[in-house]
């Protein structure tokens, strides 16, 4: 499972001009599920996301998590995170999980964040979405349950 986690002042997602998910200060998380991902990958990503210390404390150091700040998370599925661009000019998406595998793991990730105490809003799986992000910092991190960066 691969995530792009951004610290945001706010973010929202629209479908056909209608807002379907919105978060104030907190996290914007793009989620890509890979073939072979399991519940263990979900659990790793939930724990990592909820406890990443990327928000500033009183001394201005990144020492607080989204849980510490009371922020929320806007979570949007994005299979293109598993696009392979090493050869040619057109990405290959063969590593991205099929919807029948990806949807339950994506939903488990969202539910896991809720179980941690986060307010979670989402986009709509497989919809054509417009995502608006006001990145704070900017702070953007990659989280992958299988690799270290």
N, C-alpha and C positions, 0 to 999 in steps of 0.2 A: 504494500500500500504506500502510495506516495502522496505527500501533502506539500502545498505551498501555503505557509502560514504568514499572514501579514498583520502587523499591529496597525489598527486603523482608528481614526477619529470617528469614522462612520462608513457604512457601506450599505448598498441595497441592490436588489436584483429585480429586474422587470421582465415580464413576458407580455408581448403585445401592448406595451405602454402601461401596464398595470403592475404596481409593486406587489411582489409575492413574498418578499423577505427583507427585513431591515434590521440593522444593528447600529447602536450608537458606539461610543468608545468600546473597543474590545478587539476581536479577531475576525479576520476574513480568512476562511480556509477553503482552498480548492483541493478536492479529493479525487485521486485516481486509483482505481482498484485494478490490480494486476492478476492475470491468470495464476492460480496457485495460492493466492492470498487466503488466509484462514482467520478464524476468530482471534488467534494469537496476534496476528498483524494488527487487527482492529484494536485489541486491548493495549498493545504497545503504543499505537498512535493516539489513542484516547488519553492515556497517562501522560505522554510527552506533551500533547497539546495543552491539556489543562494546567500543567505545572511548569511550562516554559517561563523562565523569569526574564521577560522582555519588556516589562513596564518599569518606569523609574520609581525609585523610592524618594524619600524626603531629601536625600543627599544627591539626587540626580543620577544615581547608578541603576542600571537595569537589574533589579533585585526582586521584583514582584511579578506574580503570575496574574493571569486574567481572573483567577479565582480570588486573589487578594484584592483586586481592584473593583470587583463586582461587575465587570464587563460581561458582554455576551459574545456569541459567535454566530457569524453567518457562514453556513457551510453549503458549498456548491459542488456538485459532481463535475469532474472534468477528465474524461477518458484520454484527452490529448496529452496529459502529463506522462503517458507511457508511449508517446510517439517516438519512434527511432528515426533519427535524421542522419545517421552516420554514412549512409550510402544514398546517392542520388539527391534529388531535390524535392521529392514528395515523401512525406513522413509515412512510415509503416506503423500500423497500430495493432500488430498481431499479439503483442504482449498485454494489451488492455483486455480486461475480463469482459466476457459477454454479459448483457444485462441480467440474465437469470442468475448469474453469480454475483455481479457487482451490486445490484440493488439491495439484497439483504445485508451485505457487508457495509455498504454506505449507510443504510438505515441503522445498523448496529452501532456504527461509529457515532452518529448523531445521538442515538439513545444513550450511549456510553458517556458522552459529554454532559447530557442532561442529568444522568445519574451522579456525575461529579458535582452537580449544583449549578451548572451554567445554563443561562437562557440561550437557547439555540433556535435560530431561524434557518430556513433552507430555500434553495431554488427548487426546480422541478426536474427530476431525472429525465434526461434525453430531450428536454425542451430547448428551443432556441431562445437563449436568455441574453439580456444585456446586464452586465455587472458593473456597478459604479462603486469605486473604491477611493476613499481619501486616506491614503497610506500615511501613517504617522511616523516620521523619522527621516527617511523611510526605514522601516524595519521589515525585512522579508527573509524568511528562513525556509530551507528545504528539509523535510522530514521524510525518511524512507525506512520502512520497517525491515528492509533487507540489506541496505547499504549505509555506510557512513560517508559523509561528504567532507 
